[in-house]
Amino acid sequence: MRFVCNKDNLESAISIVQKAVKTNSTLPILDGIHIQAEGQSVKLTGYDLETGIEADVASDVSDNGAVVVNSRIFGEIIKNLPENTVEIKSDDRNFISIVSGSASYNIKGNNANEYPKIPIIENSSKVILSQAILKKMITKTIFAVSKDDTRQSLTGCCLESDGSTITMVAIDGFRMALRREYIGNDFPVMNFILPGKALNESAKIFDGKSEDEEVIIYSSANHLLFDIGNVRVVSRLLQGPFVAYNSIIQKNPQSVMTVNRKALLDAIERAALIILSDERRCPVQLSMPNSSTLLITADTDAGTLKEDIDVSIEGDTIDIDFNARYLIDALKNIDDENIRLEFNGSQGPCIIVPCDGNDFVYLVLPIRR
């Protein structure tokens, strides 16, 4: 293998595929990046047996071939090379030569044949979506993915479409984050559960600024591929069933509060300053002395806080405890100026929805006294 490429392009590709490199693996070769030189480009691959990322680098390839190189060492070497042009070649013993300007490295690689193959998605269906839309949906829900491996389906997000609206949902057993986007009347029907890690790393790669930049989504029975041209992310799908989330969204709330989102967020963040540990024992309390004031209270060993903000409520007044961090996570991922909070007594969840429309739903379960 032998090729010449631009250092900055190579460094960028390395940083992308490193997101799927598994360090301290029982398979040492997974600590490496697979380099495949062929034609006029070089393909870098990182794969942890669940998520695989491929990135193409435009190169002048003089000898086709492949090798595996330690991810950390390779990344540090490329980042610190003195010139913008780098030449890389490997021999039949898998030693890798890296030359740039006055710097010349010779490091040991591994046989590319020993690197596990990323699944090939055959006979797949195809969906095209804006990168910006998908990135937004992921970042606004990923925080609610469960970290409990005993319920595998909840360690990912459910991505589904009814043919016109695409929905992404994450649930960890204590809260739910849901985002909807209207796509159009001819959008394909789909329903997948994607691992949280794959979605999180994909969101870092997607362009979140221009809605003109697209991602092609290919799916099979067990895997899904995000393709944005020079970068591809392959992930296994989690097997369901997912929680029937529509059934846990209350339809006829006993109390409906309208409040300024930032005022509520700021007050809960101030209360959280004295909640140092053991969030279940030290919740933030929401109560209503009247129909136009929300009293926010925190009482811990570190001190107490009481603060009231203006609200408007329809129905019963409330007196209920919550994990402050869960409320903060939800409120930080909402852009609306004013929001609705819906309650069903002191034992029911808090449902946060927009004042108009149905673009999002955030649910937080209360802490029982």
N, C-alpha and C positions, 0 to 999 in steps of 0.2 A: 504494500500500500504506500502511495505517495501522493501528496497534494499540497497546494499552496492556497492560502485564503487570507482574508482580512482579519486581523486580530480582534477588532471590536465586534464583528459579526460572530466570530467563534465564541468569544467570551459571553455574548448575549445568549447564544444557543446553549452553552454549558449551564448558565444560571437557570435556564428554563427546565432543562431535563433533570437537573439536580433535584428538583422538587419531587421527583419520583424515585430517587436513589435511596435505597434502604441501608442505612449505616448500622454497623454491629449486627449484621444478619448472620444466621447460622450457615448461609451460603455466601462465603466471602466474595464470590464474583459479583453479587448484587451490589457491593460497594463501588462497582465500576460503572463507567459509561461505555456503551458499545458504539464504536465508530465504524461506519460503513462508507467507503469511498467507491463511487461508481458513476461513470458518465461525467457530467459537469457539476456534480454536487456531492456533498458529504452529509450523511444522515447520522445524527447523534441520538442515542436512545438511553433513557433511564427507566427501570422497571423494578417494582418491588413485589411482583406476583399478584398485585391487586390493581395497581394503577401504572400505566405505561405512558411515557411522554416521548414523542419523536420531534426533532427539530432539524430542518434542512439548512445547510450553509452553502451558499454559492462558492464554488472552488474550482481551481484549475487542477484536475485530476490527471496525473500521468500514469499511475499504476492503480488499478482497482484492487480492493482488498478490505479486510476487516480486522479489528483488534479490540480488546477491552482494556481500558486504562482506569486506574484508581481515580475516582471522581474528585476527591479533595485535592490530591496532589496535582492533577491535571488542571483543575480550575485555578489553583494558586499560581501555577507556572504561567499559564496563559495571561492571567491578569497582570502579571509583573514583567512581561516581556518588553524590551526597549523599543521595538519598531512596530509599525502598523501591519507589516506583512510577516506571515509565519509559514514556515515549511514543516510539514509533519510526514514522517515515513516510518514504516515498520518492516522488520525482516522476518524470516521464517522461524526465528526463535522467539518472536513476539516482543523484541526490544523496540522501543519507540524513540525515534530521534525528533527533537523539537528545536528548530533553529529560527532565530529572529535577530537580525543585526549581529551584534557581537556576542549574544547569548546562545549557547548550544547545550541542550540537555539530552541525556540518554537514560531513559527510565524503563523499568521492566513492566510489560503488559501481560495480558492473559489471552489464551486461545479464544477467539470469538465463537467457535463452535460450542463452547461450554456455557455460553450465555443463554438463558431461557428465552424462548420465542414469545413475542407479544401475540395474543390471539388475533387472528384475521377474521374480520366480520364479513361473512359471506351471505348472499341472498338477503341483504339487509334492506330495510325501509329507510327512506331519506326525508329529513325535515330541515328546512332552512329558516334560520331565526337571526334577528339582530343580536350582535355580540353585546351591545350596550343594554338591551332589554334583559338578556339572560344573566349578564353580570349583576345588574341591579337586583334581580329576583334572588340570586344566590346570596349576595351580601346582606340583603334585608331579612333573610331567613336562617342562614347557616348557624347562627349563634344558638339556636334552639335545638340543634341536633343532639341526640342522646349520646353519652359516652359509656353507657352500660352495654357491654357486649352480650349480655344475656337476652336482649331483645334486638336482634340484628337489624330488623327492618327499621327500627327507630334510630339507628346510627347513620342513617342517610336521609335525604330529602325525597319526597314523592313529587315527581314531575308529571303532570297530566294535562291533557287537552280534551275538550268536548267537541272540538271541531271549529270553534271560533275564539274561545278563551283559553289561555294557558295558565295553569296554576302550579305554584310550588309551595310545599308545606313541610315544615319540620316540627316534630313533637318529641319532647324528652320525658314526658310523664308528669311534669309540673307546669309546663307552659307550651304554647303553640305559636308558631309564626307562619302566616299565610300571606302570599302575594299573588295577585291576579293581573293579567295583561290581556286586553282584547287584541287579537291578532288579525282576524278576518274570517269570513264565512267559509273559506276553502282550506283552512288549516287542518292537517291530519289529526285524527283521534289517536291518543297515545296514553300510556300509563307506565311509568318506570319508577323504581326506587334506586337512587344513585348514592354511593358512599359519600359521606361528608368530606373525607379527605380529597377525593377526586374533584368534587365540586369546588372546594376551597382553593385548590391549586389551579383549577381551570379559570376561576374568577380573576386570579392574579395575572393571567395571560391575556384574557379578553380585553378588547378595546372598549372602554366604558364611555367614550366621549362622542363618537360618531355613530349614529344609528344606521349609516350606510354600510358599515363593516359587518359582514355576515359570518355566521358559523353554520356549517353543515353538520347535522346530527344523524349519524348512521346507527341503527340498532339491530340487534339479533336477539335470540331468546335469552342469552346470558351476558351479553356485553353491549356497551355503547361507546361510540366514537365521536368526539368533537373534532372537527377538521376546520382550521382557519387558514389553510393553504400551506404555509411553511412550517406550521406546528400542528401536531395531532395529539390528542389525549384519548387513551383507551382505558376504560374502566369496566370491571365486572359489575353486573347489576345485583342488587340485594333482592332476595326472594321474599315475597310478602307472606301474608297480607299486611297492608299498612292499616293504621287506625282509621276507622270510619269517621273522619274528622267533622263532617257536616252534622253528624248526630250530637256532637258535644258543643255546638254553637247554639246557645239558647235563643229561642224564637220570641218569647214574650217576657222581656225583663221586667222585674218589679221596680227597678230604679234606673233612670237614664241621666247621666251627668254630662254636660257640655262644658269644656274647660280649655283654656289656652295651653297648648302642649308644652311650650317652653317654660311657662310659669310652673306647671306641675313637675316637669323634669328637674328644674333648678331646685325646687323645694325638697324633692325626694333625694337628690344628690347631697344637699346640705344635711338632711337627716342621716344619710349613710355615713357621713364623716365620723359619727360616734358609734357606728355599728362595726366594731373591730373584728369580731369573730362570732361563730356560732349563730348564723343568721336565723335559724329556726327559733332559737330562744330569744333573739333580739330582733323582732320584725319592725317594719314601719307600719304605723297604724293610721288608717284613714277613717275619719268620722265627720259627721255633719251636725253641728249645733243648730243649724237652720237650713233653709232651702237655697241659700245663696252663698254659703261659706263652707269650704272644705278645710278641716283642721288636720294637719299632718303632724304626727307625734312620733318621737323615738325616745326610748328610756332604757339606757344601758349602764353598765358599771362605769363607763367613761364619762357619762353625763346625760343630759336630757335636751331635747329640742321640741319646741312647739311653734308652728307657723301656720297661718291661715292664708288661703288664696280665694279669689272670687270664682264662683262656679254658678251654673244654673242647673237645677235638678228637677226632673219630673218623676213623680211617684214617691216611694218611701225614702226616708233618710237612711244613711248607712253607718255602720261601725264595724270595721273589718281590718284584719292584719295581712300583710304581704311580705314576701322576701323582697327587700329593696332593690337588689341587683336585677331581679327578673323584670321589675317594672322599668328600671333604667334602661335595660337592654332593649325593651320594646319601644320606649319613647324615643330613644336615640335613633331608631331606624324608621322614624316617621318624619315626613317633611311638612305635613299639613300644619297650618297655624293653629287651628282649633280641631278638637277631636271629641268623640263620644265615648264615654265609659258606661258599660251596661252591667248591672248587678242583679242577682237573684238572692237576696238575703246575705247573711254573714257566712254561710257555708258554700255558696255558689262561686263560680269563677268571676273574675273581672274580664270583660270582653272589650277590647279597644278597637273601634272602627272609625272610618271617616264620617264627617258630618253629612257628606253627600257621596253617593256612589258606593262601590264595594271593592275597591282596589286592594285593601288589606284587612286582615283580621289578626289581632294579637290577643292571646288568651293567657291569663296567669291565674293559677289556683291559689286560694287563700291559705294562710297558716291557721290551723285551728287552735283556739285558746284552751 
